[in-house]
């Protein structure tokens, strides 16, 4: 008995205790202990009284053995107090990155009894990260001509913290040239922008060192800085400046050519190519250029020809200094000549009328020259001439003065300028001379009309082109210059209806298609293009452009026979019954069954058609002519061949790519049409469409109805012939015509409408017509009719007349009321 009780208690413990433990665990699993601590707490910092929050007293702790279970031990629990402490460094940014929330979850386990509790410690962010920039310095390039108000985006700083600790604002070190603006982005962050407050001058300050500070929203505030280096790029806003406004020098005459006279120097405050200076003559007379030269790099002025004190004792000319940006500076050079007794004639160009219109008349003065020789006597006597082939001549006007005039008509198209050399010689011994070059430009007059390169242009365009596609380019040249030679084009007419097809670009002369061409509608057309210059008055010429449309294979063959409703399987084929051909079974090889007729709207190779057999009930029985389309028997017809044959032929053109259509021909193998009819009827019945079947059904019903009505009518007539005239006829009598007036038959039955009828019944036997005519019915007033007795018995007036078949007087007669009743 005791053993049995112990076993029972063991079973209870084995069953009940796990169930209770499961309930306790499930309950504990639903509970969660939560703490919140800031990040970066030191090791050993208190998190919370874990044992107290779990409902454990300090005395129970040794027996319950409270411990933590986690993948990484950030926390530890005291075995004595049950408090939860920090055991590892907590860096929220390292643990959770940029996530808005960050927490660490773990389980607290107790024993005796075993229980588990979920603990969650939220890690709160502290402002432990300062804003940082990805670069140590930001470099900006700003042109010095940038207008104030221009904005330049700067790099945004990054703060690893979250929430308000990561909200950044920016500050810029004070600078009169720049300020800082903050632009709010869609995500709420602020983007710094550098704003230019005043104009920059690279020559005054080429760089700016600015400090951009990013400040977060934490407490305490943390900040980060970055250097912003602004390089002011140069703009060519400084012209070269000579060190002197006037350079003076003295040189003796007849010094060797190339002797240094003076060195000029100009500086440019710009940098790079904008500050690189080159030197050249300004607007100086040709005589100075003949006597002096200037080195473009060094600014050295050297003698280029002999100097003559007697001719001129002092020279003054301008030099130009030009930088790489095109700005110039000017100075004057004054050179005093020391006298020596050696003089050559000097030529001075007083005036040049250049350019000269090409239609200027002969004798027009184009230049004035002055020739002087400081020597005296015979050595001072000078004569001049023109050297070079030009329609010019020189005329002496006064002592030492000459005119250059036109000797004949000028033509700019042959020579746009004339270069001549004026040669002056004295009469000394040896003779000394000097030379001067004269350049005469000829200005244009609109004396030439545009001339097309070709009188007629031919263009070939494939059909189905895109609208706006180029067709041809016409070109006309005008020998004139400027506006007189600027040619514009437009359409001046053409063949009927051609204007809407093309257009011409006014400047280039390119002819474009206005729409897609169709070879089948228009194969060629011509337009006239007019070229006109911009002179006043304008001159023009016309050329013809003939456009030939080339065919493309854009039309598939169209089968004419068999017709599209009779078996053509190309586009548009209908479901009508196919055509058929009857071929006798005695037909030999080569028998003509039929012919496929097709056409192609294209031209050339695109319209060359070939025929090919693609399908047949008996492929060996038929063949199709490659070019003729004739369907013939390839062998003799045998008795084993089916009576119904179906032949499908394909028609192809020779275009690229080839287009095709198919034609279907039904063939019946029979000696005659009568023999073929059963096959055709069977084929037609099998090929009937639902609409045709419905039509035949309706037709059959109509025929059956007509036959039924005819049968009924014949049956009624047969009965009438056996039974004699009907009672109604007896009531009406045998009068063929109604009596005029309001009269009705004497045996008027109740309910019969007051109408009279003309009734004619053909006699059943060959009896004289007079035997059928009874006496006329009496006329009875309507009042008597209304008060008359029902005709239960036959009226005396309805007795059988002569020749009538006898009636049974004892048979009752009943007249039922009716709207209308007819017997035939």
C-alpha positions in Angstrom: 0.0 0.0 0.0 2.8 2.5 0.9 4.6 1.6 -2.3 1.5 2.3 -4.3 1.1 5.8 -2.6 4.7 6.6 -3.3 4.3 5.7 -6.9 1.2 7.9 -7.1 3.0 10.9 -5.6 5.8 10.4 -8.1 3.5 10.4 -11.0 1.8 13.6 -9.7 5.2 15.3 -9.3 6.2 14.1 -12.8 3.0 15.5 -14.3 2.1 18.5 -12.2 5.5 20.1 -11.6 6.4 20.5 -15.3 3.0 21.9 -16.0 3.4 24.5 -13.2 6.9 25.3 -14.4 5.6 25.8 -17.9 2.9 28.2 -16.7 5.4 30.1 -14.6 7.8 30.4 -17.6 5.0 31.5 -20.0 3.9 34.1 -17.5 7.5 35.3 -17.1 8.0 35.4 -20.8 5.2 37.8 -21.1 6.8 40.2 -18.6 9.6 42.6 -19.6 11.8 44.8 -17.4 12.8 48.0 -19.0 15.6 50.5 -18.1 16.9 53.6 -19.8 20.5 54.8 -19.4 22.6 57.3 -21.3 25.5 56.0 -23.3 29.1 56.2 -22.3 28.5 55.3 -18.7 31.6 54.0 -16.9 32.1 50.5 -15.9 30.3 49.7 -12.7 27.6 52.3 -13.2 24.3 51.4 -11.7 21.5 50.5 -14.2 18.7 49.5 -11.9 17.7 47.3 -9.0 17.0 44.2 -11.1 16.3 41.8 -8.2 13.9 44.2 -6.5 12.0 44.8 -9.8 11.8 41.0 -10.2 10.3 40.7 -6.7 13.3 39.0 -5.1 14.5 39.9 -1.7 18.3 40.0 -0.9 17.8 36.9 1.3 16.5 34.9 -1.6 19.3 35.7 -4.0 21.8 33.0 -3.0 19.1 30.3 -3.4 17.6 31.7 -6.6 21.0 32.2 -8.3 20.1 35.2 -10.4 22.2 35.5 -13.6 22.1 37.0 -17.0 22.0 35.4 -20.4 23.1 37.4 -23.4 25.2 37.1 -26.6 27.5 40.0 -25.4 27.7 40.9 -21.8 27.3 44.7 -21.6 25.9 44.3 -18.1 26.4 42.3 -14.9 24.3 41.6 -11.9 25.5 41.7 -8.3 25.0 38.4 -6.5 24.6 40.2 -3.2 22.3 43.1 -3.9 20.8 42.0 -7.2 21.5 45.4 -8.8 22.3 45.6 -12.6 25.6 47.3 -13.4 27.4 48.3 -16.6 30.3 46.0 -17.5 31.3 47.3 -20.9 31.6 50.6 -22.6 28.3 51.6 -24.3 28.8 53.5 -27.5 25.4 54.1 -29.0 26.8 55.0 -32.4 28.9 51.9 -32.5 26.0 49.7 -31.3 23.1 51.1 -33.4 24.6 53.4 -35.9 22.1 56.1 -37.2 19.0 54.3 -35.9 16.7 56.6 -34.0 16.2 54.1 -31.2 18.8 51.8 -29.6 18.4 49.1 -26.9 20.0 46.0 -25.6 17.8 43.0 -24.7 18.8 40.0 -22.6 17.3 37.5 -20.2 17.5 37.2 -16.5 17.4 33.6 -15.2 16.5 32.5 -11.7 16.3 29.0 -10.2 14.4 27.2 -7.5 12.0 27.4 -9.2 13.4 28.1 -12.7 12.1 31.3 -14.2 13.2 33.7 -17.0 12.6 37.4 -17.3 13.2 39.6 -20.4 15.2 42.8 -19.7 15.5 45.6 -22.1 17.9 48.5 -21.5 17.4 51.5 -23.8 20.7 53.4 -24.6 20.0 57.1 -24.8 22.1 59.3 -27.0 24.4 61.9 -25.5 26.2 64.5 -27.4 29.5 62.8 -27.5 30.3 63.4 -31.2 31.3 66.7 -32.7 30.4 67.5 -36.3 33.1 66.5 -38.7 33.9 67.4 -42.3 35.2 64.9 -44.8 38.0 67.2 -45.9 40.4 69.3 -44.0 39.9 72.2 -46.3 37.3 73.2 -48.9 38.6 74.8 -52.1 36.4 77.1 -54.2 37.3 78.8 -57.5 35.4 82.0 -58.0 35.9 84.3 -61.0 36.6 87.8 -60.0 33.9 89.1 -62.3 31.2 87.1 -60.4 28.3 89.4 -59.5 27.5 89.9 -55.8 24.7 87.7 -54.5 26.0 84.5 -56.2 25.8 81.4 -54.0 28.2 78.6 -53.8 27.1 75.4 -52.0 29.5 74.1 -49.3 30.0 70.6 -48.0 27.7 69.6 -45.1 29.2 68.3 -41.9 28.3 65.0 -40.4 27.3 64.3 -36.8 27.2 60.7 -35.7 24.7 61.5 -32.9 20.9 61.4 -33.4 18.0 63.6 -32.6 18.7 67.1 -31.5 22.3 66.3 -31.0 22.7 65.9 -34.7 20.9 69.1 -35.8 23.6 71.2 -37.2 23.9 74.9 -37.8 26.7 76.7 -39.5 28.7 79.8 -38.8 31.2 81.6 -41.0 34.1 83.7 -39.7 33.4 87.4 -40.4 34.5 88.5 -43.7 33.3 91.6 -45.6 33.3 89.8 -49.0 31.4 86.7 -48.0 28.4 85.7 -45.8 26.8 82.4 -45.0 23.3 81.4 -45.9 21.5 78.2 -44.9 19.3 76.3 -47.3 16.8 73.9 -45.8 16.7 70.6 -47.6 13.6 68.3 -47.9 14.8 66.1 -45.0 15.0 69.1 -42.6 18.7 69.4 -42.6 20.4 72.7 -43.4 22.9 73.1 -46.2 25.5 75.9 -46.0 26.0 78.2 -48.9 28.7 80.8 -49.4 27.2 84.1 -50.5 29.3 86.7 -52.3 28.6 90.1 -50.8 30.8 92.4 -53.0 32.8 92.3 -56.1 36.2 90.6 -56.1 39.4 92.0 -57.4 42.1 89.4 -57.9 44.7 92.0 -58.2 43.9 93.3 -54.7 43.3 89.9 -53.1 43.7 86.6 -54.9 42.8 84.2 -52.1 40.5 84.2 -49.0 40.9 82.0 -46.0 37.6 81.5 -44.3 36.6 79.3 -41.4 33.3 77.4 -41.5 32.0 76.1 -38.2 29.4 73.4 -37.8 27.5 73.5 -34.4 25.2 70.7 -33.2 22.2 71.0 -31.0 23.4 69.1 -28.1 24.1 70.2 -24.5 26.9 70.9 -24.2 27.3 72.2 -27.7 30.0 70.5 -29.9 31.4 72.0 -33.1 33.7 71.2 -35.9 35.5 73.5 -38.3 36.9 73.4 -41.8 39.0 75.8 -43.7 37.4 77.3 -46.8 40.0 78.5 -49.3 38.5 80.7 -52.0 40.8 81.3 -55.0 39.8 84.2 -57.1 40.4 83.3 -60.6 41.7 86.0 -62.8 39.6 87.9 -65.3 41.2 90.1 -67.8 40.3 93.3 -66.2 43.7 95.0 -66.3 45.2 96.5 -69.5 48.9 96.6 -69.9 50.5 99.8 -68.6 53.7 101.2 -70.0 56.3 102.4 -67.5 56.4 105.7 -69.4 53.8 107.4 -71.5 56.5 108.8 -73.9 59.8 107.2 -74.7 62.5 109.4 -76.2 65.6 108.3 -78.2 68.2 109.7 -80.4 69.9 107.9 -83.3 72.1 109.0 -86.2 71.0 108.6 -89.7 72.2 105.8 -91.9 72.7 103.5 -89.0 72.6 99.8 -90.0 69.3 98.2 -90.1 68.4 96.4 -86.9 70.1 98.8 -84.7 68.5 99.2 -81.3 66.7 102.5 -80.9 64.8 102.1 -77.7 63.3 99.5 -75.4 59.8 100.0 -74.1 58.3 98.0 -71.2 54.7 97.5 -70.1 53.3 95.5 -67.2 50.0 93.8 -66.7 48.6 93.1 -63.2 46.7 90.0 -64.5 48.1 86.5 -64.2 48.7 83.8 -66.8 48.0 84.5 -70.3 46.0 87.6 -69.3 49.3 89.1 -68.0 51.5 88.1 -71.0 52.2 91.2 -73.0 53.2 91.5 -76.6 54.2 94.6 -78.5 53.3 96.0 -81.9 52.9 99.1 -83.8 49.8 101.1 -83.3 48.1 103.0 -86.1 51.3 104.3 -87.7 52.1 105.3 -91.3 53.6 102.8 -93.6 56.7 104.9 -93.7 57.4 104.4 -90.0 56.9 100.7 -90.4 59.4 100.8 -93.2 61.9 102.5 -91.0 61.4 100.9 -87.6 60.4 97.5 -86.2 59.4 96.4 -82.8 60.1 93.0 -81.2 56.8 91.6 -80.0 58.3 89.9 -76.9 61.0 92.2 -75.7 59.6 95.6 -76.7 62.8 96.6 -78.5 62.4 99.2 -81.2 65.0 98.7 -83.9 65.7 100.4 -87.2 64.2 98.6 -90.1 65.4 101.0 -92.9 67.7 103.9 -93.5 67.1 107.1 -91.6 67.5 110.5 -93.2 67.9 113.6 -91.3 67.0 115.8 -94.2 63.8 113.9 -94.8 62.8 113.9 -91.2 64.7 114.8 -88.2 62.3 113.5 -85.7 59.9 110.5 -85.6 57.0 110.0 -83.3 54.8 106.9 -83.5 52.7 104.9 -81.2 53.3 101.4 -79.9 50.7 99.1 -78.6 51.0 96.5 -75.8 48.4 93.7 -75.9 47.8 91.1 -73.3 46.5 87.6 -73.8 43.0 88.6 -73.1 42.9 91.3 -75.8 43.3 94.4 -73.7 45.8 97.0 -74.9 47.9 99.8 -73.7 49.5 102.6 -75.7 52.6 104.8 -75.5 54.4 107.1 -77.8 58.0 106.8 -79.1 59.8 109.9 -80.2 63.1 109.4 -82.1 65.4 112.2 -83.0 67.7 111.7 -86.0 71.1 113.1 -86.1 72.0 114.5 -89.5 74.4 112.9 -92.0 74.8 113.8 -95.6 73.1 110.9 -97.2 69.6 111.3 -98.3 67.3 109.1 -100.3 63.9 110.2 -101.5 61.1 109.6 -99.0 57.6 108.6 -100.0 54.7 109.6 -97.9 51.3 108.3 -98.4 49.0 111.2 -97.8 45.7 109.6 -98.4 44.2 106.3 -99.6 40.6 105.9 -100.6 40.2 102.3 -99.8 38.1 100.5 -100.6 37.0 101.8 -104.0 33.7 100.7 -105.5 34.3 98.4 -108.5 32.0 100.6 -110.6 34.2 103.7 -110.1 34.9 105.4 -113.5 38.3 105.6 -114.9 40.4 108.5 -113.5 39.0 108.2 -109.9 41.7 109.3 -107.4 42.4 106.5 -105.0 45.6 107.8 -103.3 47.7 110.9 -102.7 51.4 110.7 -102.3 54.1 113.1 -101.3 57.7 112.5 -102.3 60.4 114.6 -100.7 64.2 114.6 -100.9 66.1 116.7 -98.4 69.1 116.9 -100.6 69.6 119.8 -102.9 70.4 120.3 -106.5 70.3 117.4 -108.8 70.3 115.0 -105.9 67.1 116.5 -104.7 65.3 116.0 -107.9 62.9 113.1 -107.6 60.7 111.2 -109.9 58.1 108.4 -109.1 56.6 105.5 -110.7 54.2 102.6 -109.9 55.5 99.1 -109.9 53.2 96.1 -110.4 50.4 95.1 -112.7 47.3 97.1 -111.7 44.7 99.3 -113.5 46.3 102.3 -111.7 48.5 105.1 -112.9 50.3 108.0 -111.1 49.7 111.6 -112.0 51.8 114.5 -110.7 49.7 117.2 -109.2 52.2 119.6 -107.9 55.8 119.8 -106.8 56.5 116.6 -104.8 52.8 115.6 -104.8 51.3 112.7 -106.8 47.9 111.2 -107.4 47.2 107.5 -107.9 44.2 107.2 -110.2 42.3 104.3 -111.9 43.4 103.7 -115.4 40.5 101.5 -116.4 37.4 99.9 -115.0 37.8 97.8 -111.8 36.3 94.3 -111.3 36.2 93.0 -107.8 35.4 89.5 -108.9 38.7 89.3 -110.8 40.8 91.1 -108.2 39.5 92.2 -104.8 42.6 94.2 -104.1 45.5 95.7 -105.9 49.0 96.0 -104.4 51.4 98.4 -106.1 54.7 99.7 -105.1 55.5 103.4 -105.4 59.2 103.9 -106.3 60.8 107.3 -105.9 64.3 108.0 -107.3 66.5 111.0 -107.2 68.8 112.1 -109.9 72.0 111.8 -107.9 74.9 109.6 -108.7 74.6 107.0 -107.7 70.9 107.3 -107.7 69.1 106.7 -104.5 65.6 105.6 -104.3 62.9 104.6 -101.9 59.8 102.4 -102.2 56.4 102.4 -100.6 53.7 99.8 -100.9 50.1 100.7 -101.6 47.2 98.4 -101.1 43.9 99.3 -102.7 40.8 97.3 -101.8 37.9 97.1 -104.2 34.4 97.1 -102.7 31.7 95.0 -104.1 28.7 96.2 -106.2 25.8 93.8 -106.9 26.6 93.3 -110.5 26.4 89.4 -110.5 23.3 87.3 -110.2 23.5 83.9 -108.3 24.5 81.0 -110.5 23.4 77.5 -109.7 26.1 74.8 -109.9 23.7 72.8 -112.1 20.9 74.1 -114.3 18.7 71.1 -113.4 19.0 68.8 -110.4 17.8 65.3 -110.2 17.0 63.6 -106.9 16.0 60.0 -106.2 14.0 59.3 -103.0 12.7 56.0 -102.0 9.0 56.0 -101.2 7.7 55.8 -97.6 10.3 58.2 -96.6 9.9 60.1 -93.3 8.5 63.6 -93.4 11.4 66.0 -93.2 13.9 63.7 -94.8 16.5 65.5 -97.0 15.9 65.2 -100.7 18.7 67.2 -102.4 20.8 70.3 -101.7 20.9 72.9 -104.4 23.7 75.4 -104.3 24.1 78.7 -106.1 27.2 80.9 -106.0 27.3 84.6 -106.3 30.6 86.2 -107.2 29.7 89.3 -105.2 30.6 89.7 -101.6 28.8 90.5 -98.3 25.1 90.9 -98.6 25.4 91.0 -102.4 26.7 87.5 -102.4 24.5 86.1 -99.6 22.1 83.8 -101.4 18.7 82.7 -100.1 16.4 80.0 -101.6 12.7 79.4 -102.0 10.3 77.6 -104.1 9.2 79.4 -107.2 6.8 76.9 -108.7 6.8 73.5 -110.3 4.6 70.8 -111.7 1.0 70.7 -110.7 0.6 69.6 -107.1 4.3 69.5 -106.4 4.5 72.4 -104.0 3.1 70.5 -101.0 5.6 67.7 -101.5 8.8 69.5 -100.6 10.2 72.6 -98.9 13.5 74.4 -99.2 15.6 75.8 -96.4 16.3 79.4 -97.2 19.9 79.6 -96.1 21.4 76.2 -97.0 19.3 75.3 -100.1 18.5 71.9 -98.7 15.3 70.5 -100.1 13.3 68.5 -97.6 10.3 66.2 -98.1 7.1 67.6 -96.6 5.4 64.3 -96.4 5.9 60.6 -97.2 6.0 59.8 -100.9 4.0 57.0 -102.5 5.4 55.6 -105.7 2.1 54.2 -106.7 0.5 57.7 -106.5 3.3 59.9 -107.8 6.4 58.7 -109.5 8.1 62.0 -110.2 7.5 65.7 -109.9 9.5 68.9 -110.6 9.8 72.1 -108.6 11.6 75.4 -109.4 14.0 76.8 -106.8 14.9 80.4 -107.0 18.1 81.8 -105.6 18.3 85.5 -104.8 21.0 87.6 -103.4 20.7 90.3 -100.7 21.7 93.2 -102.9 19.7 96.2 -103.8 18.3 95.7 -106.3 18.3 92.0 -105.8 19.3 89.6 -108.5 18.1 86.0 -108.8 18.2 82.9 -110.9 16.1 79.7 -111.1 17.0 76.0 -111.3 14.7 73.0 -111.7 14.7 70.2 -109.2 13.2 67.0 -110.5 12.5 64.4 -107.9 12.1 60.8 -108.9 10.3 58.5 -106.4 11.9 55.1 -106.1 9.7 52.1 -105.6 9.8 50.0 -102.4 8.3 46.7 -101.8 5.4 48.0 -99.7 2.5 46.2 -101.5 1.9 42.6 -101.2 0.6 40.7 -104.3 -3.2 40.8 -104.6 -4.9 37.7 -105.8 -7.6 38.4 -108.5 -8.5 34.7 -109.1 -9.5 32.9 -107.1 -11.2 36.0 -105.7 -10.6 37.1 -102.1 -14.0 35.7 -101.2 -13.3 32.5 -103.0 -10.2 31.3 -101.3 -7.5 34.0 -101.3 -5.9 33.8 -98.0 -4.2 37.1 -98.1 -5.3 40.1 -96.1 -9.0 40.7 -96.4 -9.9 37.1 -97.3 -13.5 36.4 -96.4 -15.2 33.2 -95.3 -17.3 32.7 -98.5 -17.2 29.3 -100.1 -14.1 28.6 -102.1 -14.1 28.4 -105.9 -13.9 24.9 -107.4 -12.7 23.4 -110.6 -13.9 20.0 -112.0 -11.2 17.8 -113.4 -12.1 14.6 -115.2 -10.6 11.5 -113.8 -9.3 10.7 -117.2 -7.1 13.8 -117.1 -3.5 13.1 -118.0 -0.4 14.8 -116.7 -0.3 18.5 -117.7 -4.0 19.0 -117.7 -4.9 22.7 -117.0 -6.9 22.8 -113.7 -7.0 26.5 -113.3 -4.9 29.6 -113.2 -4.0 31.8 -110.2 -4.1 35.5 -111.3 -2.4 38.1 -109.1 -1.2 41.6 -109.5 1.3 43.7 -107.5 1.0 47.5 -107.3 4.8 47.9 -107.0 7.1 48.2 -110.0 10.2 46.5 -111.3 11.5 43.5 -109.3 9.1 44.4 -106.6 6.3 43.5 -109.0 7.8 40.3 -110.5 5.6 37.5 -109.2 6.4 33.9 -108.8 4.0 31.1 -107.9 4.6 28.1 -105.8 2.6 25.2 -104.5 2.7 25.2 -100.7 -0.1 22.8 -99.8 -2.3 20.2 -101.5 -4.4 17.2 -100.5 -2.3 15.2 -103.0 1.1 17.1 -103.4 2.1 14.7 -106.2 -1.0 15.3 -108.2 -0.6 19.1 -108.9 2.0 21.6 -109.9 2.0 25.3 -110.3 3.7 27.3 -113.0 6.5 29.4 -111.5 5.8 32.4 -113.6 2.4 31.7 -115.2 0.4 30.7 -112.1 -1.2 27.8 -114.0 -2.3 24.9 -111.9 -1.8 21.7 -113.8 -1.8 18.0 -113.0 1.6 16.7 -112.4 0.5 13.1 -113.3 -2.5 11.3 -114.5 -5.5 11.2 -112.2 -6.0 7.8 -110.7 -9.0 6.2 -109.1 -7.3 6.2 -105.7 -7.2 10.0 -105.6 -9.8 11.5 -103.4 -12.7 13.2 -105.2 -12.2 16.5 -103.4 -8.8 18.1 -103.6 -7.6 21.3 -102.0 -4.7 23.3 -103.6 -3.0 26.2 -101.8 -0.6 28.3 -103.8 1.6 31.2 -102.6 2.3 34.2 -104.7 5.6 36.0 -104.0 7.2 39.1 -105.3 10.9 39.7 -105.7 11.2 42.6 -103.3 13.5 42.8 -100.3 12.0 41.6 -98.1 9.6 39.6 -100.3 5.8 39.9 -99.7 3.4 37.2 -100.5 -0.3 36.2 -100.6 -2.0 32.8 -100.8 -4.8 31.5 -103.0 -6.8 28.4 -102.3 -8.4 26.4 -105.1 -10.8 23.5 -104.6 -10.8 20.7 -107.2 -13.4 18.0 -107.7 -12.3 14.9 -109.6 -15.4 13.9 -111.6 -16.1 13.1 -115.3 -19.0 15.7 -115.4 -20.6 18.4 -113.4 -23.6 16.1 -112.5 -21.3 13.6 -111.1 -19.5 16.4 -109.1 -22.8 17.8 -107.7 -23.0 15.4 -104.7 -19.5 16.1 -103.8 -20.1 19.8 -104.1 -23.3 19.6 -102.1 -21.5 17.6 -99.4 -18.7 20.1 -99.4 -21.1 23.1 -99.4 -23.0 21.6 -96.5 -19.8 21.0 -94.6 -18.6 24.6 -95.4 -21.9 26.3 -94.6 -21.5 29.0 -92.0 -24.0 29.4 -89.1 -25.7 32.3 -91.0 -26.3 30.1 -94.0 -27.6 27.2 -91.9 -30.0 29.6 -90.2 -31.2 30.8 -93.6 -31.8 27.3 -94.8 -33.7 26.4 -91.6 -36.0 29.4 -92.0 -36.5 28.6 -95.6 -37.4 25.0 -94.7 -39.8 26.1 -92.0 -41.5 28.5 -94.4 -41.9 25.8 -97.0 -43.4 23.4 -94.5 -45.8 26.0 -93.3 -46.9 26.8 -96.8 -47.4 23.1 -97.5 -49.4 22.7 -94.3 -51.7 25.6 -95.1 -52.2 24.3 -98.6 -53.1 20.9 -97.2 -55.7 22.4 -94.8 -57.2 24.5 -97.6 -57.5 21.5 -99.9 -59.1 19.4 -97.0 -61.7 22.2 -96.4 -62.6 22.4 -100.0 -63.0 18.7 -100.3 -65.3 18.7 -97.3 -67.3 21.5 -98.7 -67.8 19.7 -102.0 -69.1 16.6 -100.1 -71.4 18.5 -97.6 -72.8 21.1 -99.9 -72.9 24.9 -99.4 -72.4 26.1 -95.8 -75.2 27.5 -93.7 -73.9 31.0 -94.0 -74.2 30.7 -97.8 -77.8 29.5 -97.3 -78.5 32.5 -95.0 -77.1 34.8 -97.6 -78.6 33.1 -100.5 -77.0 32.6 -103.9 -77.1 36.3 -104.9 -73.7 37.2 -106.3 -74.0 40.9 -105.5 -75.1 42.7 -102.4 -78.4 44.6 -102.6 -77.9 48.3 -102.1 -79.3 49.8 -98.9 -79.5 48.8 -95.3 -80.7 45.3 -96.0 -79.5 42.0 -94.5 -80.3 38.4 -95.0 -83.6 37.3 -93.5 -81.9 34.6 -91.4 -79.5 37.2 -89.8 -77.8 35.5 -86.9 -77.1 37.3 -83.7 -73.6 38.5 -83.4 -72.8 38.6 -87.1 -71.5 42.0 -88.2 -73.7 43.9 -90.6 -71.5 43.5 -93.6 -72.3 42.0 -96.9 -69.8 39.9 -99.0 -69.5 39.1 -102.6 -69.0 35.3 -102.5 -68.4 33.2 -105.5 -68.0 29.4 -105.2 -67.1 27.4 -108.2 -69.6 24.5 -108.8 -68.4 21.1 -108.1 -70.2 19.6 -111.0 -70.9 20.8 -114.5 -74.2 22.5 -113.7 -75.5 25.5 -115.4 -74.7 28.7 -113.6 -78.5 29.7 -113.5 -79.3 26.6 -111.5 -77.2 28.0 -108.6 -78.9 31.3 -108.5 -81.8 31.5 -105.9 -84.3 34.3 -105.9 -83.1 37.6 -104.5 -83.4 38.0 -100.8 -86.0 40.4 -99.5 -84.9 43.7 -98.1 -85.7 43.7 -94.3 -85.4 46.9 -92.3 -82.8 47.0 -89.5 -85.5 47.4 -86.8 -87.0 44.0 -87.8 -83.6 42.5 -87.8 -82.9 43.6 -84.3 -86.2 42.2 -83.1 -86.2 39.1 -85.1 -86.2 35.7 -83.5 -83.2 33.5 -83.5 -82.9 31.4 -86.5 -83.2 28.1 -84.7 -84.9 26.7 -87.8 -84.2 27.3 -91.3 -86.0 30.2 -92.9 -88.3 29.7 -95.7 -86.1 31.9 -97.8 -83.3 29.6 -97.3 -84.9 26.6 -98.8 -83.1 24.9 -101.4 -83.4 26.4 -104.7 -83.5 24.7 -108.1 -80.6 22.6 -108.5 -79.4 22.8 -104.9 -78.7 19.6 -103.1 -81.3 18.8 -100.5 -80.7 19.7 -96.9 -81.8 17.9 -93.8 -84.7 20.0 -92.3 -84.5 18.2 -89.0 -80.9 19.0 -88.4 -80.6 21.8 -85.9 -78.8 25.0 -87.0 -77.1 27.1 -84.4 -75.5 30.5 -85.2 -72.9 31.5 -82.7 -72.1 35.2 -82.3 -68.8 36.1 -83.9 -66.9 39.2 -85.0 -66.1 37.8 -88.4 -66.1 34.3 -89.8 -65.1 33.2 -93.3 -65.4 29.9 -95.0 -63.8 29.1 -98.2 
